[in-house]
């Protein structure tokens, strides 16, 4: 298991990637071992707004909807 500080750095990195549209919320959660709700809490802590059109499309594609 990753140390807590390393895991926090990874969360920060993936939240930054979500913010600039490089990765979807679903995919970041999968890579971090977090569920969607946990990822939503993490981005909320960082005051990142979600679901511009591109982010929504990526999440829907990842969820096969």
C-alpha positions as CSV (number, residue, x, y, z in Angstrom):
1,X,0.0,0.0,0.0
2,X,1.2,3.5,-0.8
3,X,2.2,5.8,2.0
4,X,-0.5,8.4,2.8
5,X,1.6,11.3,1.6
6,X,2.3,9.6,-1.8
7,X,-1.3,8.8,-2.2
8,X,-2.2,12.4,-1.4
9,X,0.3,13.6,-4.1
10,X,-1.3,11.2,-6.6
11,X,-4.8,12.5,-5.7
12,X,-3.5,16.0,-6.3
13,X,-2.0,15.1,-9.6
14,X,-5.1,13.4,-10.9
15,X,-7.3,16.2,-9.7
16,X,-5.1,18.6,-11.6
17,X,-5.5,16.4,-14.7
18,X,-9.3,16.4,-14.2
19,X,-9.3,20.2,-13.9
20,X,-7.5,20.6,-17.3
21,X,-9.6,17.9,-19.0
22,X,-6.9,15.4,-19.5
23,X,-8.6,12.6,-17.6
24,X,-12.2,11.8,-16.5
25,X,-13.4,11.6,-12.9
26,X,-14.2,8.0,-13.4
27,X,-10.8,7.1,-14.8
28,X,-8.9,9.0,-12.1
29,X,-10.9,7.2,-9.4
30,X,-10.2,3.9,-11.0
31,X,-6.4,4.6,-11.1
32,X,-6.5,5.8,-7.5
33,X,-8.6,2.9,-6.2
34,X,-11.4,5.4,-5.2
35,X,-15.1,5.2,-6.1
36,X,-16.9,8.0,-7.8
37,X,-18.3,9.4,-4.6
38,X,-14.8,9.5,-3.0
39,X,-13.4,11.3,-6.1
40,X,-16.2,13.8,-6.0
41,X,-15.3,14.6,-2.4
42,X,-11.6,15.0,-3.4
43,X,-12.4,17.4,-6.2
44,X,-14.8,19.3,-3.9
45,X,-12.0,19.7,-1.3
46,X,-10.0,21.4,-4.1
47,X,-12.9,23.5,-5.4
48,X,-12.7,22.0,-8.9
49,X,-15.8,22.4,-10.9
50,X,-16.9,19.6,-13.1
51,X,-18.9,18.6,-16.1
52,X,-18.1,20.9,-18.9
53,X,-19.2,19.2,-22.1
54,X,-15.9,17.4,-22.6
55,X,-15.7,16.0,-19.1
56,X,-19.3,14.7,-19.3
57,X,-18.7,13.1,-22.6
58,X,-15.5,11.3,-21.3
59,X,-17.3,10.1,-18.2
60,X,-20.2,8.8,-20.2
61,X,-17.9,7.0,-22.6
62,X,-16.0,5.4,-19.7
63,X,-19.2,4.2,-18.1
64,X,-20.3,2.8,-21.5
65,X,-23.5,4.9,-21.5
